[in-house]
Amino acid sequence: MSGNFQPKIVGFLCNWCCYAGDDLAEAPRFHHPPNLRAVRVMCSGRVDPTFVLEAFANGADGVLIGACHLGECHFQEGNYATVRRFPILQRLLRQFGIEDERVRLEWVSTAEGERFENVVADMTEKVKALGPVKCTV
């Protein structure tokens, strides 16, 4: 694999926690890779599996779903719906030849800018090692 490959990662980020964590990660003391394209959603529970399929169909090499910690959802139970839906999403993506490592669910609060930075950096490296996605959704 060419060392020049830079993966495109789409992040569906909860407005109330993870999206704010992304804002904090952009503060001068944090530096996550620029590979993430953030999409603000009102709740991780509103991330429909078709959104993830659409991201891959339009050139994403990885997808990050950023949610509030369990028990801290602005909409009380939205992130529990995400937890139930995620294994189904992974099974669906495997049918299209998309490796599990290309899709990630992470809990990040507003105050966890450094954690968000580490998640994005780790995911970028793992997806970079996999190379470009080799499926057609």
N, C-alpha and C positions, 0 to 999 in steps of 0.2 A: 504494500500500500504506500502510496506517495506521502511523503512527509508534509506536503503542502495542503492536504485535505483539511478543510475547516468545516465541521458539521454545523448544520442549521438545526437549532433546537427551538421548538415552539413551546412556550410556557403558558399554560392556562392557570392564571394566578388569582386566588381569592382576593377580592377587593379589600376585605377587612383585615387581612393578616399578611398573607404571603406577598401580595403586591406592595404593601407598605414595607415589608422586609427587603424587597427588591430596591425600593427607593433608598432605604438605609444602606444597602450594599453598594450603592453608587456614590456614597459619601467618600470624601477624599482618602480616608484610611483603608477602605476596602476596594479590591480590584478583582471582580470576577470577569471571566472571558466574555468577549462581546458576541458570542455565538447565540445567545438567548434572545428570541423575539417574544416579548411579553404581551399576552392578551389578557386584559382584565376581565374577570367574570365576577358576578355578584356573590357567587358561592361555588365551591368545588362540586357541590351536589348538582349544580346546573350544567356541568360539563357532560354533554351527551357523547356517547361513543362515536357518533358520526362526526363530531368535531375533530376527534383524534384521527379518524380515517381520512378526513378531508385534509388535515395537516400533512399526513404522509403522501397523499395523492398530489399535493401541491409542492412537494420537494423537501419536506422536513426529514431530517435524519434521526431525530429523537423528539420525544414529547415529555415535558415535565408538567405534572398536575400538582400545583401548590395549594395546600389546604391549611385551615386552622387546626390547631391541636384538638384532639377529640375532647368533647366537653366544653369547648370554647367557641363553638360556631355561632356567628351572629344570628343565624336562622335556626338555632337550637340543634337540629339534627341533620343538616345538610351534608356534613362531612361523614356521617354514618352511612348515608346513601352512597357516598363515594367509596367507602370501604367495601360495601356489599357489591358494588358494580365493578370495581377494579379487576378482580379475578376473571370476571366474564369478559371484560375488555381485553385482557391478556390472551385469553383463549381465542377470541375472535381474531386478534392480530396475528397469532401464530398460524392461523389458517391462511393468512396472506404472506407468510414467510417472514414476518417481522419478529425479531428476537426480543425476548423479555427485557433485556438490558436497554432497549431503545425507548422504553416507556417507564416512567418513574412517578411514584406518588410520594410526596414528602409533606410533613407537617412543619410549618415555619410560622412563628408568630411575628407580630409587628416589630418586636424588639430584637429579633434574631438576624440582624443584617449579616453578621459574620458567618453564621450557620448557612444562610442562603447563599452567600458567596462560595462556601465550601461545597455545597450541594451542586451548584452550577459548574464549578471547576471539575469536580469528580465526574459528573455526568458527561461533560464535554470530553474529558480524557477517555472515558469508556466508549462513548459513541465514536470518537475519532479512531480508536483501536479497531472497532468493527468495520469502519469504512462506510462509504455511501450505502444507503438502503438499497437492497437489491430486489425489491418486489414491485408489483404494480397493483395498486389498490383500486 
